[in-house]
């Protein structure tokens, strides 16, 4: 406040009744400021508002008299001299007695960033000087100047955005993603988060808005499992300068694992192969269809703890709907060897069911060429038919590429 409030006062307001002595606006932004008079209980009929400003920081784009209670214009200028606004208004046949009588609205535009340490929008005022800002009393003495004080203003013009939020993370859930972040500690008024599929949002208008407030967490629901969602969080200041944006992404996934397979059976077919049979389970427990199978074998017992270190089986069938019979043949095994088998069903969110029942099967003896569980003359007869054959036929017991006396020696060691 410059002067006193004994009589009339002039002030600047952004549309509220109390004086706006400070305000923050964006550089380049146009904003309205009202000029008003408080007559302090006295009847007035004319005002003069002369205002100084820095034309390198602020521009006056227009003076709007819409809604002014002073209906007669006798002075209006924004360029004599540069950096001064001159407004003179009066009313005929009536008087004004008000605490907030509008004189005019200034449409200002910020030109460059500034954070002033003192008022940068000031009334040209000297108490009792009617040639400057003045408020004239409606009386029979020719209009006495009763302006005793003014409220100047300080405008900060901010074109600098705040820092990005930090520690921005996206955590997958079932049909949802949990977002968490830490807000900047200064020049912060809120954070706006947008979502897209395929790429990150590049601006505060690019994508679907999921959040716009001052918190530090949000759960984005109603999402489709298996789809990658990309998020950008744009922090903003009080004049809506947005930061460059922090990014995070996640894929919502099903939290219900497939049921454990309890029907696994293993049957040796040859010295090299074992047939596995089981009944399919679902994607969610026993509901639906799983996405794939993880089948393992080992020459030692398989447990839940060592399942991942057992040998994976390639060529597992694509799962069918829950309750359907499944089968596959595991090949390239060693003869006369006991193998343990186990299986897990996997869903589309890569959730694995618990380990199946574990069981073993022993491959046939390698010299049992006809797989009748005996090594005898029938096997010798088959071997003789392939004698010297270099195409690794079943009679090539040691798989060295030839059917010869080495194979006969192995067969004799397994006779019977």
TAZI-V375853 format. One record per residue. RES is the residue in one small letter. OMEGA is omega in whole degrees, 0 to 359 (NA if undefined). Layout:
RES,OMEGA
RES,OMEGA
This chain:
x,175
x,184
x,181
x,176
x,181
x,180
x,183
x,176
x,173
x,179
x,178
x,184
x,175
x,177
x,175
x,187
x,180
x,183
x,175
x,182
x,174
x,178
x,179
x,181
x,181
x,174
x,183
x,180
x,173
x,182
x,182
x,174
x,178
x,169
x,183
x,178
x,171
x,186
x,179
x,172
x,181
x,181
x,180
x,179
x,179
x,177
x,172
x,180
x,178
x,188
x,176
x,176
x,180
x,185
x,176
x,180
x,185
x,173
x,175
x,183
x,181
x,169
x,185
x,182
x,177
x,179
x,178
x,179
x,175
x,193
x,183
x,181
x,174
x,171
x,177
x,184
x,175
x,185
x,178
x,348
x,177
x,182
x,176
x,174
x,178
x,179
x,173
x,182
x,177
x,179
x,183
x,173
x,181
x,177
x,179
x,174
x,188
x,174
x,184
x,182
x,183
x,176
x,181
x,173
x,177
x,174
x,184
x,177
x,178
x,183
x,182
x,181
x,174
x,173
x,188
x,177
x,178
x,181
x,179
x,176
x,194
x,173
x,171
x,191
x,167
x,184
x,177
x,182
x,183
x,180
x,178
x,176
x,185
x,172
x,188
x,179
x,177
x,181
x,182
x,183
x,178
x,176
x,178
x,176
x,182
x,179
x,182
x,180
x,179
x,174
x,176
x,184
x,178
x,183
x,173
x,179
x,190
x,174
x,183
x,181
x,176
x,175
x,174
x,168
x,179
x,178
x,180
x,183
x,176
x,184
x,185
x,171
x,179
x,181
x,181
x,177
x,178
x,180
x,177
x,181
x,176
x,182
x,173
x,183
x,180
x,178
x,185
x,178
x,180
x,178
x,180
x,183
x,178
x,184
x,173
x,167
x,178
x,180
x,179
x,171
x,184
x,180
x,180
x,177
x,184
x,179
x,181
x,179
x,178
x,183
x,175
x,180
x,186
x,182
x,182
x,177
x,178
x,176
x,180
x,187
x,178
x,182
x,180
x,178
x,178
x,178
x,176
x,178
x,182
x,183
x,170
x,179
x,179
x,174
x,182
x,176
x,186
x,179
x,173
x,162
x,181
x,177
x,182
x,175
x,173
x,188
x,174
x,179
x,178
x,178
x,177
x,183
x,179
x,179
x,180
x,184
x,174
x,178
x,175
x,177
x,183
x,188
x,184
x,176
x,182
x,181
x,177
x,178
x,181
x,175
x,184
x,189
x,174
x,179
x,177
x,176
x,176
x,178
x,183
x,172
x,186
x,176
x,176
x,185
x,177
x,180
x,174
x,184
x,177
x,183
x,178
x,179
x,171
x,183
x,183
x,172
x,181
x,176
x,173
x,184
x,180
x,176
x,176
x,183
x,183
x,182
x,185
x,180
x,175
x,184
x,178
x,178
x,177
x,176
x,178
x,181
x,173
x,184
x,173
x,188
x,180
x,178
x,181
x,178
x,179
x,178
x,172
x,178
x,176
x,185
x,176
x,178
x,175
x,180
x,176
x,184
x,176
x,179
x,174
x,183
x,175
x,185
x,171
x,172
x,182
x,178
x,185
x,176
x,180
x,172
x,180
x,172
x,178
x,185
x,180
x,168
x,183
x,179
x,185
x,174
x,181
x,179
x,179
x,176
x,187
x,181
x,178
x,191
x,182
x,174
x,177
x,177
x,176
x,171
x,186
x,185
x,176
x,178
x,177
x,180
x,178
x,181
x,181
x,180
x,181
x,188
x,180
x,180
x,183
x,183
x,180
x,178
x,179
x,181
x,177
x,191
x,181
x,174
x,178
x,177
x,182
x,169
x,187
x,185
x,176
x,178
x,177
x,181
x,179
x,181
x,180
x,180
x,180
x,187
x,178
x,NA
